[in-house]
Amino acid sequence: MSNVSTIRIPERFDFSCHKKFNEDTEMALKNAQVSLIQLDFSQVDYLDSAALGMVVYLHKKSASVNKKVQITNASGVAQDILNVANINKIIEIR
């Protein structure tokens, strides 16, 4: 079974989260045991284009080291924004 690193995303996912998001994802990317980076959107009720950019960039970095990214527990406005942005075309949303 693959080793999963779950990163909890805060209620407001915007550029102010950039530093913490990068720190959390870099740890998961560097960990050889991790094959799946799960972004837990259960708390998210707002995200902006900077947040979408961070997710897409994470996907690119993950692909370069043979890891997958998955979004879980998105609902409401967050789910709507992910759908409108067609994020599901590049990242699995569960």
Summary of the structure (lengths in Angstrom):
residues: 94
radius of gyration: 12.2
end to end distance: 18.0
largest distance: 34.3
contacts: 265
relative contact order: 0.21
helix: 47%
strand: 26%
